[in-house]
């Protein structure tokens, strides 16, 4: 166990030290404000403040972890060996940067509370982020800093045996539309057919006819393949179904259709199933509550996880709604236009509410790439190389790689060819040395 001496133990201090020490590095941490207690401790220990007590392991603290609320924090990102960091310390500090304050800034999503420009869906954009502007978005810097911290501790405490975690994958499958043609109802099917004829999209018209006549499988109906892959894999997939009402933004199957309910139940027999929150459910707690109750009625067990439509987050409201409804996990933290680490980490962490200054019981599971990002690469080889580069960054810190695929990305449609192979590469990456 690591004992940390600091002049004041704040919720921010507890949150970030436990994330770095316990969740990433695998050892327990406790705190003291009493010098005698710190001196008497004969095991792993460090001080965190403005001045060291003596010759102990010391990291000079930035003020961020002892503040409350938001402030206009000045940040200058600098190189640190093969990575980046900010909040420099001084000569007496065993680390050249206060990685704890820097990690808190990224994990709490401090920058997303500050004034920024949103996109047309009201989302925080990657271009606004510190990581994108300073060239470290493509590294899990919080995990990298944690390992540098561990290496520095090891030099002072060579007798201490640090545990090592293993690289893992957490495949995420979004189902915003279970079928392209099936189960749409007479009015929607007729309207889509007339639209295809009007726009001279004869291929879609012909394909719809073949599917509805039973001569061809629906292009989006890839669920047998998903179940087959799940049977071959020890890691449980997270599959998120959109069940919200039909709207301008959400166009899935009506949850009252028996075939759709049967599909969700069949997937839940093999995979972990969560709720893909509808666009309007993101803004209205009552709509979200209804969708949660509906999904629980389908599954016959408590809903554990959610993921938001369009990967949209409005902090802190989006997460507060989930906490109020006692949802335990969220899988929305990531960018849809770029691959990388929105919160600077590839390790799940608790949501810290900056307004209330409290660590909440909601576990944030960040994702690191979404399948549409790979469409920017023309060849399958380029897609594979991009995916391998990202997985390598996660492997370096033995983190959890979480990609987002869709049911339609496993279809035989031309633009999605090769994505089944890419998904298999992700699953196989756990067994690679």
N, C-alpha and C positions, 0 to 999 in steps of 0.2 A: 504493500500500500504506500502511496505517495502522500506525504504530509506537506501541505502548503501553508506557509506563514504569510499572512497579509494583514494590513492594518484594519481592513474592513471586508467582511464576507458579504458581498452583494448577490442578489439573484443572478446577475450577469456573470459574475465570477464562477458561481456554482455551475451554471449552465454550460459555459464554454470549457471549463476544466474537465467536467465529467464527459463532455462530448469527445474531447481530444484524448484524455487519459483512459477512460473506461470503454467508450464505444469504438474508438479507433485503435488504441494501443493495448487494450485488454487488461488494465490493472486499475484497482480501486484508488480513489483519491479522497482525502479528508482535509479539513481546514482548521486553522487555529489563529487566534489573534493574541495568544499568550506566548511570550518569548521563552519562558521556562519549559513549557510543554514542547515547544519546537526543539529546544536544545536537548531535552531528554530523549527525544525520538532517535533511535539508533539505526534506522532503516532509510529507505528512499525518502528524501525531503528536499524542499526548495523554498526560497522566499520570493515573494512577488510584491514589489513596491518601488519606492523611489531610491532607496539606498539598501545595500546588503547589511545584514546583521554582523557578519564576519566573513569567513571564507567558504560559506555554503554555496550550493548551486543557486544562482540568482538570475532573475529576469526583471529588468526594469520595466515598470508598468506604464502604459499610456492611461490617460484619464478616462477613456471611453467606458471601461468596465465599472467605474465608480460614479458615473453620471446617471441621471434619470431623464427620460424623454429624449427628444431629438435636438441636435445642435448642428451648426454648420461646421462639421469636422473637416479640416484641411488634410488632404491625402496626396502624398507624393510616392508613386510606385517606383521601386528601384529593383535592380537586378540582385539576385542572391543565388550564386552558383548557377545551376541550370533552371532556376525558376524565378519568380518575382515575389516581392513582399512590400509591405508598407508599415508605417509606425516604427521608425528606427529607434534604437535604444542608445546605449553608450558603451564606453570601454569596459566598465565594470560588469556589464551584463554578459552572461554566458551565451546568449543568443543575440545577434545583431538587430533583431526586430522583435517587437512584442507580438508574437504569433497568436496570442490569446485574444487580444483586442482586435487584431486583423481578422481572425477567424470569426469572432462574434459579429463583426461588421458584415461579413458575407453570409453567415448562417442565419442571422436575424433578418436578412434582406433589408437592412437599414436604408440602402439607397432607393429602394422602392417606395419608401414612405416620403422621400423628399420630392419636391416638384420635378416633374418630368413630362415629356411628350408621349402620348399614347398613340397606338395605331387605330385603324378604323373600327376595330372591335373593342377598343378600350383596354388593350393589353399593354403591359410594360414591354418595351422592345429591347432586343439584344444590343442595338446601337447605343442605348442609354447606359449600359452597364459598365462598371469599372473594369471588369475582366475583358470585355471586347475592346474598349478604348486603349487598354494598356497591354494587350497581347497575352493574357494568361487565361482566357476563357477555355482554351483547349487543354488545361491541366487541372487536376483535382488538388488545387494548391493547399487546401486545409489539411488534406491527408498527407501531402508532401511535407508540410511544415511539422505535422505531428511526428513523422518518422525522423526528421532532423532533430526534433526535441528528444526523441528516444535515444538517438545516437549520441547526443550530447550528454544525456543522463548516464548512458552506459560507460562513458569515459570516466565519470566521477564515481560511479557505483558499478565497477566491473563484476562484482560478485552477485549482483542481482540478476535473476533469470527472467527475461522478458518473454512473454508468449507471443506467438505469431498467428495471425488470422489467415484464412485461405481466400483466394479469389473466388467469387461467386457470380452468377448471372441471375437476373430477375426479368424474364421475358414478360412484356406487357402487350396485350392484344386489344385494340379498340374495335368495337362493333357499333359504329354510328348508323349503319344501315345493313341489316342482316342479309337482305336479298335485294338485287337490283330490279327484278321484275316480279317475283312471286309475292303473294300475300299483301298486295298493295290495295286491294279493293277495286270495285268496278269503276268508280269515278276517277280515281287517280290513274288507273291503268288506261282508261279511255282517253283522258286528258294527255297523258304522256305519248300515247300512240298517235294522236292527232298532231301533237307538237313535232314528233319525229317526221311525219309526212310533210308537214308545212315547211320544215327546215331541211327537207330532202336527206334526212339521216336514215337511209334505207337499210343500212347494216343493223342499226338498233331495232328498227321495225321488224326485220326478219328474225333477229336473235330473240326478241321478245316473243314472237309467235312460236318459235321452236321451244322456248322454255315453258311457256304457258300450256303448250300442247303436250308437254312431257317428253319431247324428243331430245332435249338437251338440258344439262344441269345449269342452274342459275349461276352466272359468273361469280357472284359474291358468296355462294354457298360452298365455302371451303372448310366447313366444320368437321367433316369426317377426317380430312387430312390433319387438322389441328388436334383432334382427339388421338389419332394414330401417333403423332409426334409426342404428345403428352405421355402416352403409354410407354414410349421408348426413353423418356427422360425422368430423372429423379426430381428435378426442380419443378415445382408447381407453377404453371403459367397463371398470370393475373389477366382475366378476361373481363372487360368492362362493356356492358350492354346499355345502350341508350333506350330508355322506355318512356321518355317524356312525350307530351302531346305534339302532334304534327304542327309545325310552324315554318316561318320563313327560313329559320336556321336549322331546325331539326326535322328530318324527314324519314325517320325509321318506321318500322312496322307497328301497328296498333297493338298495345300490350294485351288487349282483350281477345286477340286471335289465339286460338288454342295451339296452332302450329308454332307460333313464336314463343309461347310459354313452354311448350314441350322442348323447343330448341334450347332455351336457357337452362331448363332442368337437366337436359342431357349433357350440356357442357359442364354444369356444376357437379356432375357425378365424377368428373375427372380433373377439372381445373378449379382454381379459386375464382369465384365470380364476384365482381363488384359493380357499382352503379356509375354509369357515365352520366354525370349531371347535365341536364338540358340547359340550353342557353338562357332561358328565362328562369330556370331553377337556380342559376348562379346569383340572381339578383333578388329573388323572392324566397324567403325562408319557408313560407307555407307551401309553395310549389315543391321545394326541395324535400320538405317533410313528407309530402304526399308521395313523391317518387320513391323515397326511402321505404315507406310503409308498403308500397306496391311491390317493390323488389323483394322485401322480406316475406311478403305473402306468397310470392312465386317460389322463393328458395326454401321457405319454411325454417329459416334460421336467421339470426341477427346479421345485419349488414355490417361488414368490417371495413371495407375500403371504397373510396370514390376516386373519380378522375373527371375533371371538368371538360365540357365541350370547348373546342377551339383552344385547349390548354390555357384558358383564361383564368387569371387570378386577380382579385381585387383585395389587396392586403390592407388591413387585417380582416375585413368583413367576411371574405370567402371562408377563411379558416375558422372564424368565430361561429359561423353558422354550422359547420361540421361539428365543432366542439359542443355546441348547444344540443345537437341531435345525437351526441355520443358516438359519432363515427370515429374509429380509432386510427385509420391510416388514409393518407392522400397520396396520389401519384401524379400530380399536375405540375410539379416544380421542374421546369425545363423550357427550352425555346423550340419553336417549330420551324424557324428559318435557318438555324445553325446548330451544329453539334457542339457539345461542350458541357460545362458545369456551371449552371446558373447560380447555385449557392456555393460554388467552389469546392464541392465535395462529391464523393461517390459512396458515402456512408449515410444511411438513414439518420435523421436527427429529429428532435422534438421542436415543435413550433414555439418560438419565444415571442410573446406579445409585448411589443415595445411600449404600447400605450399603458398597459396595466403592469408592466415590469414583472412578468411572471412566465415561468416555463409551463406550457400547457401539456395535457396528455395526448395531443394529436401528433402522431409520428409522420414526418414528411419523408417520402421516398422519392428522391429526385430521379428523373430520367435524363438520358444523356444524348439521345439521338432519336429522331422520328423518321419513319421510312421515306417520307416525301423529300427529306433533305438529300437522300441518296439518289433521287431522280435527277439531281443536277449533274451527276456523273453519267457520261454517255455510255460507257462500256461496263460490262459486268466486272471486268478486272479492276477498273477504277473504283467501282463500288466496294469490291472486296478489300482493296487496299485502304480505302477510307475507313471502313469498318475495323480493319485490323489495327490501324493507327490508334483509333479510339480505344479499342479493347486493350492495347498495349499500355496506354496511360493508366488504365484502371488496374491492370495486372501489376504494374510497378509498385503499387501501394496495397496490393491484395484487397482491393475494394469490391464493391458490388456493381456490376455492369447492368444497366437497365435500359434496353432499347424499346421503342414503341413501334409495333407493326399494326396493320389493320387486317381484318378478314379479307378485304378485297385485294390486299397486296400479295396474297397467295393464289390469286386467280391466274388464268391463262391469258389475260389481256396483255397486249403487246408491251405496254409500258412497265408492267410488273413482272415480266419474265426474268427469272433468276432470283427473285426474292425468297422463294422457298429455300433455295440453296444458301442465301445469306442468313436466313433464320437458323438453318441447320448449322452454319458456321458458328453462330453465337452459342448454340447449345454445346457444340463440340469443343469450344474454347476452354471449357472447364477442365477437360482431359488433356489439354496440350501442356507441354512442359516449357 
